[in-house]
Amino acid sequence: MKKEQKAVALQYDAQINNAPTVIAKGKGRLAEKIIEMAEQKKIHIHHDESLANILLQLDILEEIPSELYQIIAQVFMFIYELDQKNKP
């Protein structure tokens, strides 16, 4: 049996928020649409089921709790490094 897809999209704008904010989340078909949109926009997708399960508990437009700052910072740093490597 195939696992149900899960997806959470985060956004961080230091001028607006103190921490990354959940801007989309879903399971099943909704998660597939979130992932599809990210792929179309060439947004990096980080696969971590445990982190997704925690983030799915948050509301849309809710900032991540301080307990998650370190792990989310590591994910953002990893994505930043990938983007830098892929620049022409």
RODREN-972879 format. One line per field, with one value per residue (C-alpha): residue number from 1; y, x, z; chain; residue in one letter. Coordinates in Angstrom, 1 decimal, always signed. Layout:
<nodes>
nr (NUM_...)
Y (Y_...)
X (X_...)
Z (Z_...)
kette (A_...)
rest (A_...)
</nodes>
This chain:
<nodes>
nr (1_2_3_4_5_6_7_8_9_10_11_12_13_14_15_16_17_18_19_20_21_22_23_24_25_26_27_28_29_30_31_32_33_34_35_36_37_38_39_40_41_42_43_44_45_46_47_48_49_50_51_52_53_54_55_56_57_58_59_60_61_62_63_64_65_66_67_68_69_70_71_72_73_74_75_76_77_78_79_80_81_82_83_84_85_86_87_88)
Y (+0.0_+3.4_+6.0_+9.1_+12.1_+15.0_+18.4_+21.7_+24.9_+27.4_+31.0_+33.3_+37.1_+38.7_+42.0_+40.6_+37.6_+36.6_+33.0_+30.9_+30.7_+27.9_+29.1_+25.8_+22.3_+19.2_+15.4_+13.2_+15.0_+18.5_+17.5_+16.3_+19.7_+21.6_+19.5_+19.9_+23.7_+23.7_+21.6_+24.0_+27.0_+25.1_+25.3_+22.8_+20.0_+18.6_+15.2_+14.6_+12.8_+13.4_+17.1_+17.2_+15.5_+18.2_+21.1_+19.7_+20.4_+24.2_+26.5_+28.3_+31.6_+30.3_+30.9_+27.8_+27.3_+28.2_+24.5_+24.0_+27.0_+24.9_+22.2_+24.6_+26.8_+23.7_+22.9_+26.5_+26.5_+23.3_+24.7_+27.9_+25.9_+23.9_+27.1_+28.6_+25.4_+25.5_+29.2_+29.6)
X (+0.0_+1.3_+1.8_-0.4_+1.4_+2.0_+3.2_+3.8_+5.0_+6.9_+7.8_+10.2_+10.3_+12.3_+10.6_+7.2_+7.6_+9.8_+10.0_+9.1_+5.3_+3.2_+1.6_+0.1_-0.3_-2.2_-2.5_-3.4_-4.4_-3.9_-0.3_+0.2_-0.9_+1.4_+4.3_+3.3_+3.2_+6.6_+8.1_+6.7_+8.2_+11.5_+11.2_+13.3_+11.4_+12.8_+11.6_+11.2_+8.1_+8.6_+9.0_+6.0_+3.9_+4.8_+4.3_+0.9_-0.3_+0.2_-2.4_-2.0_-0.2_+1.1_+4.8_+6.8_+7.4_+10.8_+11.5_+11.7_+14.0_+17.2_+15.9_+14.2_+17.3_+19.3_+16.8_+16.8_+20.7_+20.8_+18.4_+20.4_+23.6_+21.9_+20.7_+24.2_+25.7_+23.0_+23.5_+25.1)
Z (+0.0_-1.0_+1.8_+1.7_+0.4_+2.9_+2.1_+4.0_+2.3_+4.4_+3.6_+5.5_+5.1_+7.9_+7.2_+7.9_+10.2_+13.1_+11.9_+8.9_+8.3_+7.0_+3.8_+2.5_+3.9_+3.0_+2.6_-0.3_-3.4_-1.9_-1.0_-4.5_-5.8_-3.4_-4.6_-8.2_-7.9_-6.1_-8.9_-11.6_-9.8_-9.3_-5.6_-3.7_-2.0_+1.2_+2.2_+5.9_+7.0_+10.7_+10.2_+7.8_+10.5_+13.0_+10.6_+9.6_+13.1_+12.6_+11.1_+7.8_+8.4_+11.8_+12.5_+13.3_+17.1_+18.5_+19.1_+15.3_+14.6_+14.4_+12.2_+9.8_+9.7_+8.7_+5.9_+4.6_+4.7_+2.7_+0.1_-0.1_-0.7_-3.4_-5.1_-5.0_-6.6_-9.4_-10.3_-13.7)
kette (A_A_A_A_A_A_A_A_A_A_A_A_A_A_A_A_A_A_A_A_A_A_A_A_A_A_A_A_A_A_A_A_A_A_A_A_A_A_A_A_A_A_A_A_A_A_A_A_A_A_A_A_A_A_A_A_A_A_A_A_A_A_A_A_A_A_A_A_A_A_A_A_A_A_A_A_A_A_A_A_A_A_A_A_A_A_A_A)
rest (M_K_K_E_Q_K_A_V_A_L_Q_Y_D_A_Q_I_N_N_A_P_T_V_I_A_K_G_K_G_R_L_A_E_K_I_I_E_M_A_E_Q_K_K_I_H_I_H_H_D_E_S_L_A_N_I_L_L_Q_L_D_I_L_E_E_I_P_S_E_L_Y_Q_I_I_A_Q_V_F_M_F_I_Y_E_L_D_Q_K_N_K_P)
</nodes>
